Amino acid sequence: FLEALRQDGEKSRSRKEEETAEASQPKKSIKKVVVIEQNGSFQLRIPKNFICEHCFGAFRSSYHLKRHILIHTGEKPFECDVCDMRFIQKYHLERHKRVHSGEKPYQCERCMQSFSRTDRLLRHKRMCQGCQTKTPDSQLLL
């Protein structure tokens, strides 16, 4: 039966090799649902089977649900060691630490202004039309 499913030119494997190959595959698979819109387009969506008992919000994994529940409990496990601010997510703490370090890793390619957060850069880009594009003083016409 396995031979009938093989494509031409694929090397035949023994039953032991088949079992080993199957065993090495991860058992956990994420099931996706195809949603077809009225206009004919379609999307693959991951079902949201993890439900919050506080607000009935739906999440795609237990990780996302656990992270969400912190909103209801008020728990903020990540603390800044400089100013004692606390955060629900580690990422928010790491982003906050740039306030203290002065690091600004995100830069507008139009005017070269730097920002500590991507959302601040994106907000700036919506307003920046070159921001009177910075040019060397030698190129300015008086």
C-alpha positions as CSV (number, residue, x, y, z in Angstrom):
1,F,0.0,0.0,0.0
2,L,2.8,2.4,0.8
3,E,4.4,1.7,-2.5
4,A,1.2,2.8,-4.3
5,L,1.5,6.2,-2.5
6,R,5.1,6.8,-3.4
7,Q,5.9,9.2,-6.2
8,D,8.0,7.9,-9.1
9,G,11.7,8.1,-8.5
10,E,11.4,8.1,-4.7
11,K,13.7,5.6,-3.0
12,S,11.8,2.8,-1.3
13,R,12.2,2.6,2.5
14,S,11.9,-0.4,4.8
15,R,9.1,-0.7,7.4
16,K,11.6,0.1,10.1
17,E,12.7,3.2,8.2
18,E,9.1,4.3,7.8
19,E,8.4,3.8,11.6
20,T,11.6,5.8,12.4
21,A,10.6,8.6,10.1
22,E,7.1,8.8,11.5
23,A,8.5,8.8,15.1
24,S,10.8,11.7,14.4
25,Q,7.8,13.8,13.1
26,P,6.3,16.1,15.8
27,K,3.1,14.7,17.2
28,K,1.6,18.1,17.8
29,S,0.1,19.8,14.8
30,I,-1.7,23.1,14.6
31,K,-5.0,22.7,12.8
32,K,-5.9,25.5,10.5
33,V,-9.3,26.4,9.1
34,V,-9.8,27.7,5.6
35,V,-12.2,30.7,5.5
36,I,-13.6,31.6,2.1
37,E,-14.9,35.1,1.8
38,Q,-17.9,36.1,-0.3
39,N,-15.5,37.9,-2.8
40,G,-13.8,34.6,-3.4
41,S,-10.6,35.3,-1.4
42,F,-9.6,32.9,1.3
43,Q,-7.5,32.9,4.5
44,L,-6.0,30.2,6.7
45,R,-7.0,30.8,10.3
46,I,-5.9,29.0,13.5
47,P,-9.0,28.3,15.6
48,K,-9.1,30.1,18.9
49,N,-10.0,27.2,21.3
50,F,-8.7,28.7,24.6
51,I,-11.4,30.8,26.3
52,C,-10.9,33.3,29.1
53,E,-13.3,32.6,31.9
54,H,-13.3,36.3,32.9
55,C,-14.3,37.9,29.7
56,F,-14.8,35.0,27.3
57,G,-12.1,36.2,25.0
58,A,-10.8,33.5,22.7
59,F,-7.1,32.7,22.1
60,R,-5.2,30.4,19.8
61,S,-2.9,28.9,22.5
62,S,-2.7,28.3,26.2
63,Y,0.3,30.6,26.3
64,H,-1.7,33.5,24.8
65,L,-4.6,32.8,27.3
66,K,-2.2,32.7,30.3
67,R,-0.6,36.0,29.2
68,H,-4.1,37.6,28.8
69,I,-5.3,36.4,32.2
70,L,-2.7,38.6,33.8
71,I,-4.8,41.6,32.7
72,H,-7.6,40.4,34.9
73,T,-5.4,39.4,37.9
74,G,-3.4,42.6,37.8
75,E,-0.2,40.5,38.2
76,K,2.9,42.1,36.5
77,P,5.7,39.7,36.9
78,F,8.4,41.7,35.0
79,E,10.0,44.5,37.1
80,C,12.4,47.2,35.9
81,D,15.5,47.2,38.1
82,V,16.1,50.9,37.6
83,C,12.7,52.5,38.4
84,D,10.5,49.6,39.7
85,M,7.9,49.9,37.0
86,R,6.3,46.5,36.4
87,F,5.0,44.8,33.2
88,I,2.8,41.9,32.1
89,Q,5.1,40.9,29.3
90,K,8.9,40.5,29.2
91,Y,9.0,42.3,25.8
92,H,7.3,45.4,27.4
93,L,10.0,45.5,30.1
94,E,12.8,45.1,27.5
95,R,11.3,47.9,25.4
96,H,10.9,50.1,28.6
97,K,14.6,49.6,29.5
98,R,15.5,51.7,26.4
99,V,14.1,54.7,28.2
100,H,17.0,54.4,30.7
101,S,19.7,53.3,28.3
102,G,18.9,56.0,25.7
103,E,19.1,53.3,23.0
104,K,17.2,54.3,19.8
105,P,17.6,51.4,17.4
106,Y,14.9,52.4,14.9
107,Q,15.6,55.1,12.4
108,C,13.6,56.9,9.7
109,E,15.3,56.4,6.4
110,R,13.9,59.7,5.1
111,C,15.3,62.1,7.7
112,M,17.5,59.8,9.9
113,Q,15.7,60.6,13.1
114,S,16.0,57.8,15.6
115,F,13.4,56.2,17.9
116,S,13.4,53.8,20.9
117,R,10.2,52.1,19.8
118,T,8.9,50.8,16.5
119,D,5.4,52.2,17.1
120,R,6.9,55.7,17.5
121,L,8.9,55.3,14.3
122,L,5.7,54.2,12.4
123,R,3.8,57.2,13.8
124,H,6.6,59.5,12.7
125,K,6.7,58.0,9.2
126,R,3.1,58.8,8.7
127,M,3.9,62.5,9.3
128,C,7.4,62.6,7.7
129,Q,7.4,63.6,4.1
130,G,11.2,63.8,4.1
131,C,11.1,66.1,7.1
132,Q,12.9,68.7,5.1
133,T,15.3,65.9,4.3
134,K,18.5,66.5,6.2
135,T,21.2,67.5,3.7
136,P,24.7,68.6,4.4
137,D,25.0,72.4,5.0
138,S,27.2,72.7,1.9
139,Q,24.2,71.7,-0.3
140,L,21.8,74.2,1.2
141,L,20.9,77.1,-1.1
142,L,20.7,80.5,0.7
